Amino acid sequence: MDIEDTRPFAGLTPERILDALDDIGLRGDGRLLALNSYENRVYQLGIEDAAPVVAKFYRPGRWSDEAILEEHELLAQLAEAELPVVAPLPIDGRTLHQGQGYRMSVFPRKGGRAPEFSNHDTLEWMGRFIGRLHAIGALQPFRHRPALDVESFGEEPRRYLLEHGFIPPDLRPAWEAAVDQALAGVRRCQARAGTVATLRLHGDCHAGNVLWTDAGPHFVDFDDSRTGPAIQDLWMLLSGERQEQIGQMASLLAGYEDFYDFDSRELHLIEALRTLRLIHYSAWIARRWDDPAFPAAFPWFNTQRYWQDRVLELREQIGLMDEAPLWPA
C-alpha cells in the first residue's frame, strides 16, 4: 500500500509505528494507545526504561516541512518563556523526523482535565496565558504558514463543496444563497473592524486543546497555528447566551491585557470568524471523506439533514453578524 495514496495512514500499522520510533532511537516496550486525532495520527507509546511519549504522525501532503518547523519554532519560543505548552522533544538536535516513510514528531506525555470555563477566575487565568502567548507570537511573522482569511476559510471551501458535488441538488440553491449572504456578512464585519493587526496564533484554541492541572492550564495541538487576529484565540472559549458571553469576554480580557494590548475593534470579528469556521469545517470533513476514520467518526455528515441544518445555521449567523459586538461592561 502506497502511504501517499488516498488512504494516507493505511500503512501505519502498530509494527510500523514501533519501528518508526526505533528508527530514531526510541525503543518501545510494546504499549501503544491511539489518542483522539483525525487530521493526523497520534499515539501514546511506552518506552523501555523511560517515561512514555506521544508520537504524532503528520498527514502526508498537508503541511510542508518548513510549515511544520515554524510551528515547532513557535512552541520552542513559548516554552523558553516558560509558557505551559507541550513542545516537541529534540532528538539528535531535530524535532521533525522521518520514520517508516512518515514524518513524525515526539512529545512528552502531559496529563490534565477539562477546564471549567464557567468559572470567571479560570477565564481570567486563560486570558493571561493567551496574552503571554500573543506577546511572543507578535515578535516575528510566519513565513510558510497561511493566514486565516475569507479566501482560505470561506471562498475556497465553498468552491470545493460545490465542485465536488457534496451539496444535494435540491438543497444547492438554498445552501449557495446562504453561504454567499454569510460571506457578505463576514466582509461587513471586517469593514466595521477596519484594519487590525495579525500575529502568530494557536489557531484552534478551544476547550479540547486546553488541559488543566492544579498548576493551571497548558496548551496542546498547535497543528492549526497560523496568522490571524488575536480574537481568533479568544472567541472559541465563549459559550452560552449573549449576556453570559459578554461577562466571559470581560474576564478573558481582564487577564489578557495584563500581558498584551487588545484592540477592541476586533470584537466586530467574532461572529465573522465563527461563520468562516462553520464553512471551513464542512469542507474539511469533505476533503477527508476517503480516510476511513472520517465516515466512522462523522456518520451524520453529507446526509440530507446535515445540509438542511447547515443552511439554518448560516442563516442564523447572517443575523448575528449584524448585531452589536460583545462589548464587555
C-alpha positions in Angstrom: 0.0 0.0 0.0 1.4 3.4 -1.0 1.3 5.6 2.1 0.7 8.7 -0.1 -2.5 7.3 -1.7 -6.0 8.5 -0.8 -5.8 6.5 2.4 -2.7 8.2 3.8 -2.4 6.2 7.0 -3.3 2.8 5.6 0.3 1.6 6.0 0.7 2.9 9.6 0.3 -0.5 11.4 1.3 -1.0 15.1 4.5 -2.7 13.9 5.5 0.2 11.7 4.7 2.7 14.5 7.1 0.9 16.8 9.7 0.6 14.0 9.4 4.3 13.3 10.2 5.1 17.0 13.1 2.6 16.9 14.4 4.4 13.7 15.0 7.5 15.8 16.5 5.7 18.8 13.4 5.2 21.0 12.8 1.6 21.7 9.2 0.9 22.6 8.1 -1.6 25.2 5.1 -2.7 23.3 2.5 -0.5 24.9 0.6 1.6 22.3 -2.5 3.6 22.8 -4.2 5.5 19.9 -5.2 9.0 21.0 -8.1 11.1 19.7 -6.9 12.7 16.5 -8.4 12.8 13.0 -6.2 15.1 10.9 -3.0 13.3 12.0 -2.4 10.1 13.8 -1.3 10.4 17.4 -0.2 7.5 19.8 1.0 7.2 23.4 3.8 4.8 23.5 5.7 3.1 26.3 9.4 3.4 26.1 11.9 1.0 27.6 13.5 2.4 30.8 11.9 5.8 30.2 8.7 7.8 30.6 6.0 7.2 27.9 6.0 9.6 25.0 3.4 10.8 22.5 4.2 10.3 18.8 2.5 12.4 16.2 2.5 11.2 12.5 1.7 14.0 10.2 -0.9 13.7 7.4 1.0 13.4 4.1 0.7 16.5 1.9 -1.0 18.8 4.4 2.0 20.9 5.6 5.4 21.4 4.1 8.4 20.6 6.3 9.0 24.3 6.6 5.5 25.0 7.9 5.8 22.2 10.5 9.1 23.5 11.7 7.6 27.0 12.0 5.1 25.5 14.4 7.9 23.9 16.3 9.8 27.2 16.4 6.9 29.0 17.9 6.5 26.2 20.5 10.2 26.4 21.4 9.9 30.2 21.9 6.8 29.8 24.1 8.5 27.0 26.2 11.6 29.1 26.6 9.5 31.9 28.0 8.0 29.3 30.4 4.6 29.2 28.9 2.7 26.0 29.6 2.8 24.4 26.1 3.7 20.9 25.0 6.6 21.3 22.7 8.2 18.5 20.6 11.3 16.8 22.1 14.5 17.4 20.2 16.2 14.1 19.3 19.7 14.3 17.8 19.1 18.1 17.5 15.9 17.7 15.4 12.2 17.8 16.2 10.9 16.6 12.8 11.8 13.1 11.8 11.2 10.5 9.1 10.1 7.1 10.3 9.0 4.3 8.1 8.2 6.8 5.4 6.1 9.1 7.6 7.0 12.5 9.0 6.7 12.4 12.8 7.5 14.3 16.0 7.7 13.1 19.6 6.2 14.9 22.5 6.3 14.4 26.3 3.2 12.9 27.7 1.2 15.6 29.6 -2.0 14.9 31.5 -4.8 17.1 32.6 -8.5 17.6 32.9 -11.1 19.6 31.0 -11.1 23.3 32.1 -14.2 24.8 33.8 -14.8 27.9 31.7 -18.0 28.6 33.6 -15.6 29.9 36.3 -14.6 33.5 35.7 -11.3 33.1 37.6 -10.5 30.3 35.2 -11.2 32.5 32.2 -9.1 35.3 33.6 -6.2 32.8 34.1 -6.7 31.7 30.5 -6.7 35.3 29.3 -3.3 35.9 31.0 -1.7 32.9 29.3 -3.2 33.8 25.9 -1.9 37.3 26.3 1.6 36.0 27.0 1.3 33.7 24.0 0.3 36.6 21.7 3.1 38.8 23.1 5.6 36.2 21.8 3.5 35.4 18.7 3.8 39.0 17.6 7.6 39.1 17.7 8.0 37.7 14.3 5.8 36.5 11.4 5.2 33.1 9.9 6.7 32.8 6.5 5.4 29.4 5.5 2.1 29.1 7.3 -1.1 30.6 5.8 -3.3 33.3 7.1 -6.9 33.0 8.4 -8.8 34.9 5.7 -12.1 34.9 3.8 -10.5 33.2 0.8 -9.0 30.2 2.6 -11.7 29.7 5.2 -14.7 30.8 3.1 -14.5 31.2 -0.6 -12.2 28.2 -1.3 -14.2 25.8 0.9 -17.4 27.0 -0.8 -15.9 26.2 -4.2 -14.6 22.8 -3.1 -18.0 21.6 -1.8 -19.8 22.8 -4.9 -17.3 21.5 -7.4 -17.1 18.0 -5.7 -20.9 17.5 -5.6 -21.3 17.4 -1.8 -24.4 19.6 -1.7 -27.6 17.7 -2.5 -29.1 19.1 -5.8 -32.4 20.1 -4.2 -30.6 22.0 -1.4 -27.9 23.5 -3.5 -29.7 26.8 -4.3 -30.6 27.4 -0.6 -27.1 26.5 0.6 -25.4 28.5 -2.0 -27.5 31.6 -1.3 -26.9 31.2 2.5 -23.1 30.9 2.0 -23.0 33.9 -0.3 -25.0 36.0 2.2 -22.9 34.8 5.0 -19.6 35.7 3.3 -21.0 39.1 2.5 -21.8 39.5 6.2 -18.2 38.5 7.0 -16.9 41.3 4.8 -19.3 43.8 6.5 -17.8 42.7 9.9 -14.3 43.2 8.6 -15.2 46.6 7.3 -16.6 47.7 10.7 -13.5 46.4 12.4 -11.1 48.1 9.9 -7.5 47.1 9.5 -6.4 45.1 12.6 -3.1 43.7 13.4 -2.3 40.0 12.8 0.1 37.7 14.6 1.1 34.1 15.1 -1.8 32.3 16.8 -2.6 28.9 18.4 -5.4 29.0 15.8 -7.7 26.3 17.3 -7.9 27.4 20.9 -11.0 25.6 22.2 -11.6 23.7 25.4 -10.5 20.4 23.9 -7.0 21.8 23.3 -6.5 23.0 26.9 -5.7 20.6 29.7 -6.0 21.8 33.3 -3.9 20.8 36.3 -3.5 22.1 39.8 -0.8 24.3 38.4 -3.1 25.8 35.8 -3.7 25.3 32.1 -1.4 24.0 29.4 -2.0 24.2 25.6 -1.8 21.3 23.3 -2.1 20.8 19.5 -0.7 23.8 17.6 -1.2 21.9 14.3 -3.6 24.7 13.1 -1.3 27.5 14.1 -1.5 30.3 11.5 -1.5 34.1 11.2 -4.7 35.9 12.2 -6.2 38.5 14.5 -5.8 38.0 18.3 -9.6 37.5 18.8 -9.3 34.1 17.0 -7.7 32.6 20.1 -10.3 34.1 22.4 -13.8 33.7 20.9 -13.9 29.9 21.0 -13.7 30.0 24.8 -17.1 31.7 24.9 -20.4 29.8 25.4 -24.0 30.3 26.4 -26.3 33.3 25.9 -25.2 36.7 24.8 -25.0 38.2 28.3 -23.0 35.3 29.5 -20.6 35.7 26.7 -20.2 39.4 27.4 -19.2 38.5 31.0 -16.9 35.8 29.8 -15.1 38.1 27.4 -14.7 40.7 30.2 -12.9 38.0 32.3 -10.7 36.9 29.4 -9.6 40.4 28.6 -9.0 41.3 32.3 -6.3 38.7 32.2 -5.2 39.1 28.6 -4.4 42.8 28.9 -2.0 42.2 31.8 0.4 41.0 29.1 -0.8 42.2 25.7 -2.9 45.1 24.5 -6.2 44.2 22.9 -7.8 46.2 20.1 -11.5 46.3 20.9 -12.4 46.7 17.2 -11.6 43.0 16.9 -14.9 42.3 18.8 -16.6 43.0 15.5 -14.9 39.9 14.1 -16.2 37.2 16.5 -19.3 36.1 14.5 -17.5 36.6 11.2 -14.8 34.2 12.4 -17.4 31.8 13.7 -19.1 31.8 10.3 -15.8 31.1 8.5 -15.1 28.2 10.8 -18.5 26.7 10.1 -18.0 26.8 6.3 -14.4 25.6 6.6 -15.4 22.7 8.9 -17.8 21.2 6.4 -15.2 21.3 3.6 -12.6 19.9 6.0 -14.7 16.7 6.6 -15.5 16.5 2.9 -11.8 16.6 1.9 -11.0 13.8 4.3 -14.0 11.6 3.4 -11.8 8.9 1.8 -10.0 8.5 5.1 -11.8 5.6 6.8 -11.6 7.3 10.2 -13.9 10.1 9.0 -17.1 8.2 8.0 -16.7 6.3 11.2 -16.4 9.4 13.3 -18.9 11.6 11.4 -21.6 9.2 10.2 -24.1 12.1 10.1 -22.0 14.1 7.5 -23.4 14.5 4.0 -26.9 13.4 4.8 -29.9 15.5 3.7 -30.5 16.5 7.4 -26.8 17.6 7.7 -27.1 20.1 4.9 -30.5 21.3 5.9 -29.0 22.1 9.3 -26.1 23.9 7.8 -28.4 26.2 5.8 -30.3 27.1 9.0 -27.0 27.6 10.9 -25.7 30.0 8.2 -28.9 32.0 8.2 -28.7 32.4 12.0 -25.1 33.6 11.6 -26.2 36.2 9.0 -28.4 37.7 11.6 -25.8 37.5 14.4 -23.2 39.3 12.3 -25.3 42.4 12.1 -25.8 42.6 15.8 -23.8 44.8 18.1 -20.4 43.2 19.2 -19.9 41.7 22.6 -18.6 44.9 24.3 -17.6 44.0 27.9 -19.4 46.1 30.5 
